[in-house]
Amino acid sequence: MTTISLGKNGPQVTALGIGTWSWGDKLFWNYGKDYGADEVKEAFRAAIEAGVTFFDTAEVYGLGKSESLLGKFIQQADFPVQIATKYGPFPWRFTARSVSKAITASLQRLQLQQITLYQVHWPFTFFMSQEILMNALADEVEKGRIQSIGVSNYSAEQMYQAHEILAKRGIPLAVNQVQYSLLSRKIESQGILDAARKLDITILAYSPLAQGLLTGKYTPEKAGSPNGARRLDPRFSSKGLRQIAPVLNLLYQLGEKYNKTPAQVALNWLMAQGKVIPIPGAKNAHQARQNAGALGWSLQEEEVKQLEQVSRPWL
Ligand SMILES: NC(=O)c1ccc[n+]([C@@H]2O[C@H](COP(=O)([O-])OP(=O)(O)OC[C@H]3O[C@@H](n4cnc5c(N)ncnc54)[C@H](OP(=O)(O)O)[C@@H]3O)[C@@H](O)[C@H]2O)c1
């Protein structure tokens, strides 16, 4: 299985991860109604069987439930996995001690001694300066409770700043986790991808299937059919779905050539960008297995370019 390092000489993880926001989350994803603990446990197992062992979670997903479920599954799995989780820079957290307390709680829920990748969920520095935050994280790397440091939703400038603070401690900024898919390419036009390449920072691509749109299962005829908060998202309206038809048509066309689904082609395109690890969410074994099918083959250079061209409106 191909692995990628998180940042410069960081931990090695699989070239594709799996997102677990929907594991335990009722607010956005309707956990407990259409799917529940059994289905996500099967997703965990199916991912590992397919060779995907890198899981992304956050302390806020399901208010801790996603981490707790993962913790339970890891105990039962008896197979080494790598976990990325996230710290929420909330207003009531304004001292370095909050970082340490949050890590203790995540480690307990995950039933682990060490977290492979610990990320700052959003760039809110109003309550705690970047300087204090990054230094508190560097302390935790030195203590061995986290193996590497990442950020999420950071601009290019914020990445440079965090990178510089950590460099003084001799610790690399390993990751910036950002929204990136064929229908969300702002990280290219806003200089984030370029900055990541320059600084040797790995991009974790979140919502890589545009929350299901790139699977092709939502069509103008079935507009408004997704569950949960996506019902209100204009991208899932019939107008929104008509706009993405050219991208989906090309995904289907290329998929036919390789005997792959549109989702698998869309994920393969992201991996073709280099040092980009997509972390598609999966609610069940079928989705986890299918997404893992994005590994082990490659689109040709010309096909990568064709997808780039057809998705330019989303740059
Ligand atoms: N750092 C951040 O701020 C941030 C923000 C968002 C997400 N994330 C991370 O990124 C991960 C992925 O993002 P995401 O969940 O927003 O979007 P996504 O991965 O683009 O889409 C996930 C959804 O698409 C559908 N799906 C996935 N695979 C499928 C398949 N093979 N066939 C058919 N349908 C499939 C499922 O929903 P349905 O079956 O209901 O359609 C699934 O919940 C999250 O779990 C989380 O770890 C991070």
The ligand as an SDF file (V2000), in Angstrom:
LIG
                    3D

 48 52  0  0  0  0  0  0  0  0999 V2000
  -11.5360   20.5080    8.9800 N   0  0  0  0  0  0  0  0  0  0  0  0
  -12.7650   20.8360    8.7020 C   0  0  0  0  0  0  0  0  0  0  0  0
  -13.2120   21.9550    8.9390 O   0  0  0  0  0  0  0  0  0  0  0  0
  -13.6480   19.7940    8.0630 C   0  0  0  0  0  0  0  0  0  0  0  0
  -14.8940   20.1610    7.4870 C   0  0  0  0  0  0  0  0  0  0  0  0
  -15.6450   19.1610    6.8640 C   0  0  0  0  0  0  0  0  0  0  0  0
  -15.1760   17.8390    6.8390 C   0  0  0  0  0  0  0  0  0  0  0  0
  -13.9860   17.5140    7.4280 N   0  0  0  0  0  0  0  0  0  0  0  0
  -13.4490   16.1200    7.4080 C   0  0  0  0  0  0  0  0  0  0  0  0
  -13.5280   15.6030    6.0840 O   0  0  0  0  0  0  0  0  0  0  0  0
  -14.2720   14.3920    6.0690 C   0  0  0  0  0  0  0  0  0  0  0  0
  -14.9930   14.2420    4.7500 C   0  0  0  0  0  0  0  0  0  0  0  0
  -15.7780   15.3780    4.4290 O   0  0  0  0  0  0  0  0  0  0  0  0
  -17.3630   15.3590    4.3330 P   0  0  0  0  0  0  0  0  0  0  0  0
  -17.8990   14.2150    5.1210 O   0  0  0  0  0  0  0  0  0  0  0  0
  -17.8270   16.7390    4.6270 O   0  0  0  0  0  0  0  0  0  0  0  0
  -17.6720   15.1660    2.7580 O   0  0  0  0  0  0  0  0  0  0  0  0
  -17.3470   14.0440    1.6500 P   0  0  0  0  0  0  0  0  0  0  0  0
  -16.3140   13.1400    2.1110 O   0  0  0  0  0  0  0  0  0  0  0  0
  -17.1520   14.7990    0.4010 O   0  0  0  0  0  0  0  0  0  0  0  0
  -18.7660   13.2980    1.5380 O   0  0  0  0  0  0  0  0  0  0  0  0
  -19.1350   12.3510    2.4910 C   0  0  0  0  0  0  0  0  0  0  0  0
  -20.5580   11.8720    2.2140 C   0  0  0  0  0  0  0  0  0  0  0  0
  -20.7330   11.4650    0.8640 O   0  0  0  0  0  0  0  0  0  0  0  0
  -21.5150   10.2600    0.8040 C   0  0  0  0  0  0  0  0  0  0  0  0
  -20.6070    9.2130    0.2980 N   0  0  0  0  0  0  0  0  0  0  0  0
  -19.3010    9.0100    0.6400 C   0  0  0  0  0  0  0  0  0  0  0  0
  -18.7750    7.9910   -0.0510 N   0  0  0  0  0  0  0  0  0  0  0  0
  -19.7350    7.5450   -0.8640 C   0  0  0  0  0  0  0  0  0  0  0  0
  -19.7950    6.5180   -1.8240 C   0  0  0  0  0  0  0  0  0  0  0  0
  -18.7340    5.7580   -2.1020 N   0  0  0  0  0  0  0  0  0  0  0  0
  -20.9670    6.3000   -2.4710 N   0  0  0  0  0  0  0  0  0  0  0  0
  -22.0320    7.0690   -2.2330 C   0  0  0  0  0  0  0  0  0  0  0  0
  -22.0600    8.0670   -1.3320 N   0  0  0  0  0  0  0  0  0  0  0  0
  -20.9130    8.3080   -0.6420 C   0  0  0  0  0  0  0  0  0  0  0  0
  -21.9850    9.9950    2.2210 C   0  0  0  0  0  0  0  0  0  0  0  0
  -23.2020   10.6890    2.5060 O   0  0  0  0  0  0  0  0  0  0  0  0
  -24.6530   10.2340    1.9880 P   0  0  0  0  0  0  0  0  0  0  0  0
  -24.6290    8.7410    1.8560 O   0  0  0  0  0  0  0  0  0  0  0  0
  -25.6160   10.7400    2.9810 O   0  0  0  0  0  0  0  0  0  0  0  0
  -24.7930   10.9540    0.6670 O   0  0  0  0  0  0  0  0  0  0  0  0
  -20.8830   10.6280    3.0400 C   0  0  0  0  0  0  0  0  0  0  0  0
  -21.2760   10.9610    4.3310 O   0  0  0  0  0  0  0  0  0  0  0  0
  -15.1820   14.5070    7.3000 C   0  0  0  0  0  0  0  0  0  0  0  0
  -15.6580   13.2690    7.7330 O   0  0  0  0  0  0  0  0  0  0  0  0
  -14.2330   15.1580    8.2950 C   0  0  0  0  0  0  0  0  0  0  0  0
  -13.3670   14.1720    8.8210 O   0  0  0  0  0  0  0  0  0  0  0  0
  -13.2180   18.4900    8.0150 C   0  0  0  0  0  0  0  0  0  0  0  0
  1  2  1  0
  2  3  2  0
  2  4  1  0
  4  5  1  0
  4 48  2  0
  5  6  2  0
  6  7  1  0
  7  8  2  0
  8  9  1  0
  8 48  1  0
  9 10  1  0
  9 46  1  0
 10 11  1  0
 11 12  1  0
 11 44  1  0
 12 13  1  0
 13 14  1  0
 14 15  2  0
 14 16  1  0
 14 17  1  0
 17 18  1  0
 18 19  2  0
 18 20  1  0
 18 21  1  0
 21 22  1  0
 22 23  1  0
 23 24  1  0
 23 42  1  0
 24 25  1  0
 25 26  1  0
 25 36  1  0
 26 27  1  0
 26 35  1  0
 27 28  2  0
 28 29  1  0
 29 30  1  0
 29 35  2  0
 30 31  1  0
 30 32  2  0
 32 33  1  0
 33 34  2  0
 34 35  1  0
 36 37  1  0
 36 42  1  0
 37 38  1  0
 38 39  2  0
 38 40  1  0
 38 41  1  0
 42 43  1  0
 44 45  1  0
 44 46  1  0
 46 47  1  0
M  CHG  2   8   1  16  -1
M  END
$$$$
